[in-house]
Amino acid sequence: METILEMRGIQKSFGAVKALNNVNLKVRRGEIHAICGENGAGKSTLMKILSGVYPHGSYDGEVVYDGDQRQFAGIHDSEAVGIIIIHQELAMVPMLSVTENIFLGNEQSKRGVIDWQSSFAKAKELLARVGLSDPPNTLIGTLGIGKQQLVEIAKALSKEVRLLILDEPTASLNDKDSDTLLTLLLELQERGVTSIIISHKLNEISRVADSITVIRDGSTVDALDCNAETISEDRIIKAMVGREMSDRYPKRTPEIGEVVFEVRDWRVQHPTQRDRAVIKGVNLTARRGEIVGIAGLMGSGRTELAMSIFGRTYGQDISGTVLMKGKPVDVSTVQKAIKCGLAYVTEDRKGNGLLLDDNIQRNISLANLGGVSKFGVVNEHEDVAVATDFLKKLRIRSQGVMHVVGNLSGGNQQKVVLSKWLFSNPDVLILDEPTRGIDVGAKYEIYSIINQVVGAGKCVVMISSEMPELLGMCDRVYVMNEGRFVGEFTAQEATQEKIMRAIMRNGDI
């Protein structure tokens, strides 16, 4: 098969940090090519070079596209030859319509005036090509993330895409939306579109990829042809992390003690629809040294339960009792919840968990400023010492405590969020999708940290959409559906089949 893209000897540095070191990539015309690697391996940096985000002159090496050496000065140059990138953070304007977003920067005009009739007609045609039936005048902000991803692809099609780059396209999608997106990629392939997909989800890569390039620590370490041989997930993982990972979950011998955390008859109404019950009489316990999982489908109420308990940050007309070590406690505000020994690691680390424009030091002490203060004044030396300690203990890969959090990889950002809440010294750590969007190597490190937490006599409540993760980590699993717990299993009893059966017996599936 003919080669459409070759990147040779690519090197890129940010100050003293070498992000890419002699990376080579070859993509065949009409294939779906996957790029794998741990967080911080350099995958996104490589694609930003290809798409002109990092212009020629800011890196060393050659980019050969469609037989010609290219020197893109910006993203407009790469788009002009049909290379379109869709970043992990979608570039949508919420208050503009679908049509306006599709043609933003590429307006359909006549004599300098936007031709709205033509724009809406073309938008409708493009939406149909990606399988969307929503009206072209729909505000983009009213659509879910899955549909917004499809609109991004429609936008790429409007620019006559020949090489489509997708950076973690399914990281924030549920299983149904992920399946829709992957099916569309395969359909685009049949129409002659070449795709490069960056993803941590190895099952998705196995489904769609024709070939795989693995990058580790800024260098190419393997190039795999999925059509020539069967590529196992274990082989990809070994190439990514540089070692065998026969067991993806670290070993732990549970030492479970008395009940530390208890929730009784917890009920929550929707924040804007008072007549709609979201949480319906939930009872939950967690013991010292125990990891308790909460399984369930999207929309089952897991996050709503966690947020309503932690400072009542979700819902209204909340009733029920929270007990810590057998005594009722007041968790009606975030401050009171923290004081009672609760901590909550949100599923949205970028939106709600971190100050992305601030440094590691200030993010870590944010939930416990009293721990680095005296008479209301932060002790800068103590603040630095605490952050430095967590940097070492959690192995946060950075240039130091002054490193801006927004510039860290996803896995290292998650470690900063964990550091923040561990510094508050909680008795109960609630983790909502703790490994979403991070690679298998970083996941293992997060799991090890969780084991250390319960090993120190704390208890962990883990919400996860990945059933293997719950089965691999938890001592006990609650199953949630439509705002209720519909099943409970010990680690020995729990299987994916039993969990799904519990959901199907008690839901509309």
NORJO-V788618 format. One record per helix or strand of 3 or more residues. SS is the DSSP state (@ for helix, = for strand). FROM is the first residue (numbers start at 0). TO is the last residue. If there is no record, write none. Layout:
ss-><SS/SS>
from-><FROM/FROM>
to-><TO/TO>
//
This chain:
ss-><=/=/=/@/=/=/@/=/@/@/@/@/=/@/=/@/=/=/@/=/=/=/@/=/@/=/@/@/@/@/@/@/=/@/=/@/=/=/@>
from-><2/16/31/42/59/67/74/82/97/115/139/144/162/174/193/201/210/218/232/258/276/290/301/315/333/341/348/359/365/379/404/409/427/439/458/466/475/483/495>
to-><13/27/35/49/64/69/79/85/101/128/141/157/166/189/197/207/215/224/240/268/286/295/308/323/338/344/352/363/371/392/406/422/431/454/462/472/480/489/504>
//
